[in-house]
Amino acid sequence: MLTGSSARLAYAASRQKHTLPDLTYDYGALEPYVSAEIMQLHHSKHHATYVNNLNVTEEKYQEALAKGDVTTQVALQPALKFNGGGHINHTIFWTNLSPNGGGEPQGELMEAIKRDFGSFQKMKEKMSAVTVAVQGSGWGWLGFDKDSGRLRIAACANQDPLQGTTGLIPLLGIDVWEHAYYLQYKNVRPDYVKAIWSVVNWENVSERLQMARK
């Protein structure tokens, strides 16, 4: 039986690497709301970079852990947060979108939105405002507060993951890094945020709410 550093090294060697998830739709499927060029660059370049850097960082972290090198472990935390968050956030984001999306949610999700925001339109307006107002790069989120059982809207800077930084379980995210929209919408972020509602996959958001409530 392996113990101590030997066990940690064995774990590091056997650890499954993170991989770029496949999309369930073509890069051009969200047009005219999100262009094929943006989707290809966003998924195959930007998200792939987060995945690759996360794997490299985790390997370095495991080496530092095996050596008991706490200084290096601490120094690697920002890279873990940034690249890990980028991977988590984008993995959610792709499933939040659909060429058959848009419209309004149904069932329990709609009831929860009306209860917590007054109406679907008010929720959209509030989430859009919070998302557009993100300074620099970041995300706007609709999340579930497990303690209160209510929906909440929040913004996260950079690639900070919603649950890891606020405790809210992510249901719907809107990426407002410039790489998510600049080639098509230039610096007019509000137009991009308005357009993204036309491809929101409400079935996916509803499924996430059901899972969050368990």
N, C-alpha and C positions, 0 to 999 in steps of 0.2 A: 504494500500500500504506500502510495506516494504521500509525502507530507511537506509542509512548508513551501520553500521556494521551488522544489521539484514539482509539486502539484500545480503551482501557479504557472510554471513554464509549460507543463503538459496541457493545462487549460488554454493557454495562449496559442499553442500549436494546433489545438483541435477546434478552436473557436471558428464558427461560421462567419464568413465575411458578409458585410451588407452588400446588397445588389440593387441596381437601378430597376424599379418596378416597371413592367410594361404598361402602356396605356391600353384602355379597352376601346379606343376610337382612334381614327387617323389624325395626323397633325392638322389637317385642313378641315376637320369635322366641325370645329367651333366657329368657323367663318360665317358671317362677316364680323362677328363680335370679337374674336381673337384670331389673328392671322396664322396661317400655317407656318410662316417663317418664324414668328415669335414662339409658337409651340415647339417647333423643332429645336431651336436654340435653347429654350427654357428647359426642356426635358432632357435632350441628349447632351447638352453642354453644361448648363448651370447645375442641374440636379445631379448629373453624373459627377461633377467636380466635388460636390458635397459628399457624395458616397465614397469617392476615392480618398478624399482627405480624412474622412471619418475612419476609414479602415486603417490608414497610416497612423493616425493619432491613437487609435485604440491599441495598435500593436506596440507603439512606443510606451503607452500607459501600462500595458501588461508587463513589459520589460522592466519599467520602473517599479511596478508593484512586486515583481519577483525579486528585485534587488533591495526592496525596502527603501527605495529612494523617494522619500516624501516630497522633497523639494521639486523634483521633476514632475511628480504626480500633480502637485498644485499648479505648476507652470503650464501643464497641459489642459487644465480645466477650461480656459476660454476657447480653445480649439475644439474641445469636445462639445461644448455648449453651442458653438456656432455651426459646426458641421453636422453634429447630431441633430440640432434643431432644424437645420436646412433640410436634412433628409426626412425627418418626421413631418415637418410642415408641408413639404411638397408631395409626399406620399398621400397625405390627406387631401391636398388641393386637387390633384388629378381626379380623384374619385368624387369630389364635390362638384365637378363639372360634367356636363353631358350635352351632346348635340340635340338630345331630346328634352333638354332642361327648360328652365324658365317657368313662367306662370306662378302659381301659388301652391304652398304645401297643403297637405290634407291631414285629416285625422288628429292624432294626439299632438303632433307637432304644431299644427295650426291652433289647436286649443291652448297649448302652452304659450304660444306667441301672443295670442289675444289676451290671455290672463296676465302676462308679464309686461307687455308693451302697449296694450290697449287695442291694437290692430296690426295687421300684417304691414300695412303701409307705414305706420309709425315705427315699426321695427326696422324696415328697410331704410327709412330716412335717418334714423339714429345710427344704424350700423354704417351707412354710407358716409355720414358726417364724421364719425369717429375714424373711419378708414382713410378718408381723404385728408384728414388733419394730421396723420402720422408724419412726424418730422423726419426728413431723410428717408431711410428705407425701413420697411417693417411690414406688419400684417394687421388686418382688422379681423376680429373673431366673434362669432356667436358661440358661446360656450354654455356648459351645464354645470351649475353649482350643486354638487351632490349633497352638501350639508343642508342647504335650504330647499333643494328640489326645484330650483327656478333657473330660468335662462338668463344669461347676462352677456353684455357686449363689452369687449375689451380690445385694446390695441397692444401689440408687442413690438418692441424695437428690433431691428436687424433680423436675425433668425431665432430669437428667443422662443422656445417652444411654450405654448400656452399653458399646458398642464404642469410642466416642470417649473414654471416661473410664477404662475398665479393660482394653481390648484384647480382651475376650471377644466372640464373635459371638453376638448374641441369638437364642435359639430360642423361648423362652416367657416372656412378661412378665405380671405381675399388678400392675395399677394400684391403689395404696392411697392415692391422693388422696381426700379425703372426697367430692368430687363424683362419684366412681365408685361410691359405695355408701350415702352417708348418708341419702338420702331413703327407702331401704328398710331398711337395717340399723342406722340411727342410729349410735351410737358403738361398736357391737359389731363391730369389724373382724374378729375371728376367725371369726364366722359367715359373713361375706361371703367370706373367703378359702376357707373350707370349701366354700361353695356354688359358687364359680367352677370348681372341679375338675369339676363336672358338665357344663360346657359347653366344656371345653378341646378344641380341634380337633387331635387327635394326628396326623392326616394332615399338617396344615400344619407342625407341629413337626418331624415326620419329614423333610419336604421341606427344611426349613431346615437340618437336620443334614446331609443329603446335599449341599446346596449349600456348606455351610461346610467340608466335608471336601475339596472339589475344590481 
